[in-house]
């Protein structure tokens, strides 16, 4: 599904996929109906994949020993040629997929720095930072409400609603962009027609063609990421804390922000950073929903890459990569602090 969502790579290499066809039919041929048909087909394909995945999970059974002691997995110490081959096999994906492209980007960014570091670039970077930050905070707030509501009430209906809210991450960005734009445009046009008819006032575009549509699409697309982090963090908080807080006279909202939020701040920070980075990288939905003359780093890189101006696109690409390393470093630091990891490290020493 991530491959189905990708647009920048397949467009750069001129690979004809359904995502590329959606943009060609809609933007190139001016057929919104044709684009909507392709988006519906892609959405149906995603639904089939999700159904197969959930069905396969139901067929699996997980067993856990009732005792608290577990047998350690056997370890094998490689020597000689086998050790070298194992190290090479582990390093090869990192080398080809990250280190070599990073070195190329660094070289191009240094060579074309004077041409790339402009006031427009700084504006695009600021647009990306602010837009991603607002979307990340909005996604976190929605995730807190859903997860805490599920914790308080539970129930089948709320559980189904939670699963539906989590489906946005599986929907390709181009499909989501079309799905957001059509109803938003209908609302704007209907409201504008009513205001013109009864009051002689034109309301213009209130939702479609504004940053509201972009932020809404980001929240829908990446809500599952924030929701997963918040749910897993809340699950570690004992329900007795809720009971104790209620006996002290605090209502549910006070309990959430006074006690739960400080306890799960690690999960909250992780959710914000991951959603922030995902929003920085999101291209298809941004291309479809962004206002006129509004660019982000992702769209900035896309336009330069489309014109084969890779040197000018390098600085923006490198910035996105460096921002994406922040949650990786943060999660690595959190993992290293876990007692089980520290115990394993001490045992290895």
Steps between C-alpha positions, in 0.01 A plus 500: 500500500795731553611423145148572376512836678831608347483762227828692490722200426280341234443836333874576493579163341196521268341182633132482413317418822143573606618790716681657205197433280277679750709816473522472120124457455403766749763770455616421147163426339287707737266210576400501866252217439772283346733574789226411747442167321870412523503602867197279568672205331813553710290525816326173416838334456611630841180370663566155353857502637382608846231231501752230407743624767237502776372157395852356512547643850186328621639169380813544711512390861750634747598293800681617810640295782330558832831510683711809538825337389593460137783318336759720333531467125814321384784722379756416234838666474611524140865480403706557190329534165150438635541794738611730219212389277247553780629852565495578128144370466386724786686806374400469134141631533617789719784579261292496183179638648638774726874567515571529126192718427586715802855554375368593155252746650770654719728548201228659286377716789850641553558564129162668442466662843515858371225428247284307746525707818258775403222690672249280317666186636484637854133584448427147378686354797301718739176397327591134546595545865187692597261284298649176632505629858134605491395169342704299752344680798152466350551127437626456856196676651260288295694185594484594870124549482443171318737293714378646829137463395569136419664460842204654684205362307622216284221321320461352155382818327792709624739218415373488141523879475859484626594243236336708228693806616820298468439404137624833365862389511421219258341735246740643238557873527369565148177314576464686827560831325220433252274376780555820697485743210168389348279543813686813610455656155131404500455667839681815390305527174165435669565753775625759251191455281267540799679811625493654152130424459377625836756761605693590187826401669765265363661284766767360269695192601476435872617137507618382159805677370606601851736361762197366688462230237871413513505474880178297500649255249820472705303423816287237327802339336729486802251469785571127524866573581415731789216278617722193519758680713240650735308174539812299581610763754159524667481121525799510737318733744309312769119552503525552875645843426174600330300374795718685751473821300122477484477444876698824544233685304678542165293445187623305199662797322691608810616143557628477144703821499599503867616139533499301178671748268807541728525122537486432126708799388754267339234347276358846428837635389556192285159539336557870429842442347393211278191682373707817451754317282228320303331834428832648388537219244139483380485594131185375317241647739698825525517540121125452468377709794755780546393859429635679195860622535545303820799267498653265754841334493344186353333684212810719455718191457243338271486793256879527474538122459230502231708754308816287543653772721630253757764737635240760596282226654783355712485749789126452548536122479785504751295713739211253489741210560663670798161582652401136452800388705375681812234243603739217414759640741235570763351151482847347511573697815173390660567137409849517649353619830272199539603272786489188281737656247735625770499157664580333169783747441643435847475128445683535169781687671 
